[in-house]
Amino acid sequence: MVDRAPHYVVAPRLARAVVVVLIGGFSGLTLLSVLASAHSPLAAATAFAVLAAHVALLVSGLLGATRWWPWLLAAQVVLTYAPVAVWPRVTALWGMSAFLAGACLVRLRPPWSWLGYGLVTVVLLPLPWWYERSVRAVTSTGRDASRNAA
């Protein structure tokens, strides 16, 4: 059956559905990456719990919960950076900061929204430099050292 709602009602529904699918897919890939690198069942269970809490926060913030947004944003900060601190080499976790940056843009007023977005972006910049040799090789020499090794 075709939804007969006006376009100004359907567009937010569609946008929310797209974002929920995006959050689910990205979180699923992140979970698989974390589980593949987990060294124990306890680490795997912890990763699952943290990611499930992060998804619940993202979806609840998307569906409303405007009254509690400062607490949701603070919890999202913890759930974004705590796993990165525990598993810094799991590069899939670095992408979770994009959802936090987006939440800063949506929930905070300018100029605080842009400041929050910039801060979230800058905080994770050293990680690829430190943990990914390919990034360091390209940026320090100006060319990809792995191609020249062959």
C-alpha positions as CSV (number, residue, x, y, z in Angstrom):
1,M,0.0,0.0,0.0
2,V,1.3,3.4,-0.9
3,D,1.8,5.9,2.0
4,R,-0.5,8.8,1.5
5,A,1.3,11.1,3.9
6,P,2.4,14.5,2.6
7,H,5.9,14.9,1.2
8,Y,7.0,16.9,4.3
9,V,6.2,13.9,6.5
10,V,7.6,11.2,4.2
11,A,11.0,12.8,3.7
12,P,12.0,12.7,7.4
13,R,10.7,9.1,7.7
14,L,12.8,8.1,4.7
15,A,15.9,10.0,6.0
16,R,15.5,8.3,9.4
17,A,15.2,4.9,7.8
18,V,18.3,5.5,5.7
19,V,20.3,6.6,8.7
20,V,19.1,3.6,10.8
21,V,20.1,1.2,8.0
22,L,23.5,3.0,7.7
23,I,24.0,2.8,11.5
24,G,23.1,-0.9,11.5
25,G,25.4,-1.8,8.6
26,F,28.3,0.2,9.9
27,S,27.9,-1.1,13.4
28,G,27.7,-4.7,12.1
29,L,30.9,-4.3,10.2
30,T,32.6,-2.7,13.2
31,L,31.4,-5.6,15.4
32,L,32.8,-8.2,13.0
33,S,36.1,-6.4,12.9
34,V,36.3,-6.1,16.7
35,L,35.3,-9.7,17.2
36,A,37.9,-10.9,14.7
37,S,40.6,-9.1,16.7
38,A,39.3,-10.0,20.1
39,H,41.8,-12.1,22.1
40,S,39.3,-13.6,24.6
41,P,35.6,-14.3,25.0
42,L,35.4,-11.5,27.6
43,A,36.9,-9.0,25.1
44,A,34.3,-10.1,22.5
45,A,31.4,-9.8,24.9
46,T,32.6,-6.4,26.0
47,A,32.9,-5.2,22.4
48,F,29.4,-6.5,21.7
49,A,28.0,-4.7,24.8
50,V,29.7,-1.4,24.0
51,L,28.6,-1.4,20.3
52,A,25.1,-2.3,21.2
53,A,24.9,0.6,23.7
54,H,26.4,2.9,21.0
55,V,23.7,1.8,18.5
56,A,21.0,2.2,21.1
57,L,22.2,5.7,21.8
58,L,22.4,6.6,18.1
59,V,18.9,5.3,17.3
60,S,17.3,6.8,20.4
61,G,18.8,10.2,19.6
62,L,17.6,9.8,16.0
63,L,14.0,9.0,17.1
64,G,13.6,11.8,19.5
65,A,14.7,11.9,23.1
66,T,15.4,15.6,22.8
67,R,14.9,16.2,26.5
68,W,17.9,14.1,27.4
69,W,20.2,15.1,24.5
70,P,23.1,16.5,26.7
71,W,23.3,13.2,28.5
72,L,23.0,11.2,25.3
73,L,25.8,13.3,23.7
74,A,28.1,12.8,26.8
75,A,27.4,9.1,26.8
76,Q,28.1,9.0,23.0
77,V,31.5,10.6,23.6
78,V,32.4,7.9,26.1
79,L,31.1,5.1,23.9
80,T,33.1,6.5,20.9
81,Y,36.4,7.0,22.6
82,A,36.5,4.2,25.2
83,P,36.6,1.4,22.6
84,V,39.3,3.2,20.6
85,A,41.4,3.5,23.8
86,V,41.0,-0.2,24.5
87,W,41.4,-1.4,20.9
88,P,43.3,1.3,19.0
89,R,44.5,-1.0,16.3
90,V,40.9,-1.9,15.2
91,T,40.6,0.7,12.5
92,A,36.8,0.1,12.1
93,L,36.3,1.7,15.5
94,W,37.8,5.0,14.2
95,G,34.8,5.5,12.0
96,M,32.4,5.6,14.9
97,S,33.6,9.1,15.5
98,A,31.7,10.2,12.4
99,F,28.4,9.6,14.1
100,L,29.6,11.6,17.1
101,A,30.7,14.5,14.8
102,G,27.3,14.4,13.1
103,A,25.5,14.4,16.5
104,C,27.6,17.5,17.5
105,L,26.4,19.3,14.3
106,V,22.8,18.3,14.9
107,R,22.5,18.8,18.6
108,L,24.7,21.8,19.4
109,R,24.1,25.4,18.2
110,P,26.6,27.3,16.1
111,P,29.4,28.0,16.7
112,W,29.6,25.2,19.3
113,S,28.4,22.7,16.7
114,W,31.3,23.4,14.4
115,L,33.7,23.5,17.3
116,G,32.5,20.1,18.5
117,Y,32.7,18.7,15.0
118,G,36.3,20.0,14.6
119,L,37.3,18.7,18.0
120,V,36.0,15.2,17.2
121,T,37.8,15.2,13.9
122,V,41.1,16.5,15.3
123,V,41.2,14.1,18.3
124,L,41.4,11.0,16.1
125,L,43.8,12.4,13.5
126,P,47.0,10.9,15.2
127,L,45.6,7.4,15.2
128,P,46.2,6.6,11.5
129,W,49.6,8.2,11.7
130,W,50.6,6.1,14.7
131,Y,49.0,2.7,13.8
132,E,48.9,2.5,10.0
133,R,52.3,2.2,8.5
134,S,50.9,2.9,5.0
135,V,49.7,6.4,6.0
136,R,53.0,7.2,7.6
137,A,55.0,6.0,4.6
138,V,52.9,8.1,2.1
139,T,52.9,11.3,4.2
140,S,56.5,11.3,5.3
141,T,58.1,10.6,1.9
142,G,55.5,12.1,-0.4
143,R,55.1,8.9,-2.2
144,D,54.0,5.3,-1.4
145,A,57.1,3.5,-0.1
146,S,55.4,0.1,-0.5
147,R,55.3,0.5,-4.3
148,N,58.9,1.4,-4.4
149,A,59.9,-1.7,-2.4
150,A,59.2,-4.1,-5.2
